[in-house]
Amino acid sequence: MSRLRADAKINWTLEVLGKRADGYHEVRTILQTVALSDLVTLAPADELSLALSGEVGSLAGEPAEANLAYRAAAALRERAGVSAGAEIRLSKRIPVAAGLGGGSSDAAATLRGLRDLWGLSISDEALASIAAGLGSDVPFFLRGGSALASGRGDVLAPLPDGPPQRLVLAWPERAGPADKTARMYAALRPEHYSDGSRTERLADRLRADEPVRDEDVYNVFEQVLPKVDPNTAETFQRAADLGLGQPHLAGSGPAFFFLLASEQPAEPLLRLLQGDDRLGLRATEIATLPAAASREER
């Protein structure tokens, strides 16, 4: 049996450069793992099975075959040409469909764990190829830490682990639109496209071991959020009006985060975010994680 942590992510930047010939969008984004994690437990079995617990949200009604972790196990078994099974148990703490990559992280942890559990001699490159077939974020979670992603988000360049940074992460109790990411991309227009320079500047700061600042964070989806998800847009603006920092959308949302200064206490912001019934938010203090920490088992 093995137990692996599957960490959430945020996007420090998310720029869209334009529409590609294959119908996807060309992106430049910096991904960062953070200390909010699901727990993936793997045990030998004759067949593949999946059990969920914790904050499962909309996953509760899905068949196992639709879950990314289950699909990762099936893809690895097919690639390796083995008939081994596994009992996959996911203890969910990362909010589902919140822009934090929980499903992709679960899939990556499953790939890493089953390679060891089944004793497979599959290279890191082959594992990354399987991960890419599951979704653009899955290869990132095989390593975690900080990375610059380009192409459809599937071309990764690892970045140095910068100074640890503290965040307050908040997410609405109500779910956003089921197809929110696709709707975000569909809402983009040429005036929303950029040249990727914001992302490159922040990558240079991280390579110089400098911390991320509020002015470095950028997410193009914030510009179309009011059109795609008005409820989250209203909550986002109310959080900004609290006057204790600038919220930043996490991926395609609806989760968002605040950067904390080194000595800034999190409690006042947490109290305000969770104490206002109009916001309907849950919130927690988290920190960024280096790549090594993102691979540890527990």
N, C-alpha and C positions, 0 to 999 in steps of 0.2 A: 504494500500500500504506500502511496505517496501523497503528500499534501503540498500544494503549491499556492502561492499568493498570485492573484491576478489583479494588477493595479489599474486604476483609472488613469485617464490622461486629460490634459487640457491642451488647447492650441494657444501658444503665445501669439502667433500670427496666423492669419488665414487670408491669403490673397488669391484672387482668380485673375489669370492673365487673359483668358479668352476661351472660346469654344474650339475644340479640336476637331479634326476631320472625322474621327471615329465617334463623334457625338458626345464624348466626355468633355469636361472642362480641364484646362491646364491650370494647376495650382502651384503655389509656393506657400509652404506652411512650416512652422516649427512646432513640433510635438513635444510634450513633456509629461512624464509619468508623475503621479502624485499619490500620496499616502491615504487613499481610500480604496479598499480592496475587497474583491470576492475571494472566497476560498474554494479551490478545486481539489477534491479528493478523488484519487483513482485507485481502484482495486482490481486484481485479476478476476476474470469471469469468463464463462463460455461464450456469451454473446455481449453485444453492446447494449447498455441501458443508461438511462439518464434520470436523475432525481434532483428536484429543485427544492430549496428552502430559503427562508429569509424574505427579502424585499423582491419578490418575483414579478410583481406588476402584471403587465400584459402577457408575460411568458407563461403564466399559469394555464392558459387555454390552448397553447400551441402543442402540436405533436412533437415528439422528441426529434424527429427527422428534420424539423425546421430550425432547431437550435444550432447555433454556430459551433458550440463545443462538440456536440454529437456529430455534426457534419465534418468537423476537423478529424475526429477519430476515424470516421468512415473513409475519409480521403487518405489518411495516413495508412490505414490498413490496405487500401487498394494499391497505393503506390508501392508499399513494401511487399505486396503479394503474400500476406499472411492471413490466417483465419482467426487470430487471437481476438478475444473479447475483453471488455472492461466495464466495470461499474463506475460511472461518472457521477459524482455528487457535487452540485454547485450550491454553495451557501452565498446568497446574493446580498451584498451591501451597497454596491454601486447602483444608483437609480437607473431603471431601464429606460432606454430611448431618451436619454437626457443630454446627449452630446459628449459623453464621457468615455465612450468606447468599451463599456463593460462586456458586451458580447464578443467583441474582437479580442479583448484581453483573455477572456475565458478560453477562447479557441486556441490562442497562442500557448497558454499554460497547458492545455490539453495536449497539444502537439509535443511540447517539451517533455511533459511527464510520461506520455505513452511511449515516446522513443526510448526512454530509460526502462519503463516497466516491461516493455516487450523485447528489450535487448536488441534494438534495431541498429544496424550500421548505416544509418542515413546521415549524410553530411548536413552541416548548417545551411549550405546553399540549397540542397534539395528540400530541406524543411521550409526554408523561406519561399521556395517555389510553390509548395503546397499551400502555405499561408496566403500568398498573393492570390491564389485561386479562390480563396474564401472571402476576401474583402481587402480593400486598400489599406486599412489600419492594422490588419493582423500581423504582417511582417514586422512593423514597428515594435509590437509588443513582445516579439521574440527576444529583443534586447532591452527595450525600455530606455530610461534616461531621457536625454535630449537628442533630437534628430531633425535635420532639414529634409523635408519631403518635397518632391517635384513630380512632374508628369501628372498622372491621375491621383497622386498621393502615394504611389507605389514605388517610387525611386527614392531610396533613402541614403542619406549621408550622415553618419553619426557625428554628433557635436560633443565637445567636452562637457563634463558635468560642471555646471556653474555653481556659484555659492548657493547653499540651501536657502530657500525662500518660503515664507509662511503666507498662507492664503486663507480667506474665509470663502467657503464654497456654499452656494445656496441653490435650491431647486424647488419648483412648485410641487405641491402634493398632487395637483391635477396633471394628467398627461397632456403633452402637446399633440399636434396632428400626427397620425401614424406614419405618414409619408413625408414628414417635415423636411428631411434632407433633400429629397428630390424636388420638393416644392421650393425650397430655398434656391437651389441652382436654377430652376425654371424661372424664378422671379428676377434673376440677375439680367441686367441690360449692359450694353457697351460702356455706359458711363460709370458702371461699378467696377469695371476691369482696371487693373493697375499693372505696373511693370515688375513687381516682385522686389523692388528696392527696399521696402520696409523690412521684409524678411531677411534680406541679405545684410542690412545694417545690424539687425539684432543678432544674426549668426556671428558677425564679426565681434560684437560685444561678448557673446558667450565664449568665443575662442580666446578672447582676452581676459577671461575669468571675471567679467564685470556683471553685476546683478541686472536683472530685468527691471525696468521702470514702467510706470503707468503709460508714459508716452511711447514706449516701445511696443505696447500691446495693440494689436489691430485685428479685427474680424469683419470681413466684408458683409457677412450675413446680418450684422446689426443694422445695415442700411435697408434691408428688405424685411426685417422682422415684423414691423407693423402691418405689412401687407399679408404675410404668410401666417403669423400667429399673433393677432392683436392682443389676446389675453396676456401672453408672456411679455409683449412689448410694454403694456401698461404696468405690469409688475416690475419690469426692468427699470422703467422711468421712476416709479415710486421708490425703488431701492436707491437710485441715484440721488433722489431728492432728500434722502436721509442726511446727507451732508457729511458722511464719514468715509468717503472714498468713492472711486469711480468703478462701477461694475463693468465686467467684461464678459461677453457671451462665451460659453464653453462649446466649441465646435458649432454644431447646428442648434444647440440649446435643447430644452429650455433652461438647463442649468447655467449659472453664471458665477463669477468669482471676483473677489476683491483682493488686490495685493496689499499686504500689511508691511508697514515699515518695521525695521529691525526691532525696535523697542515698543511698537504699538500693541497695546493689549487687544485681544480679539473679543473680549466679553461684551463691551458696549455695542459693537456692531451685531454680534450674535443675538443679544437681547432685543434689539430693535427689529431685526429681520424676522425673528420668530415670535415676537410679542405683538405684532400687528396682524390682526385677523384678516384685514383686507388683502394682505400679501399672500397668505396661505403658503408660507415657505417653511421648509426645513433647512437647517444650516449647520455647518460644522467647521472647525479649524483643521486645516491639513497643511502639509509641507511637500515641497518637491522631493523627488527621489532620484538618486543617481542610478546609472545603469546596473551596477553590481547589485544594489539592493533590490532592483526589480526582478532579478533572476533567482533570488534566494527562495528556498523552500522553508516551510515552517510546519 
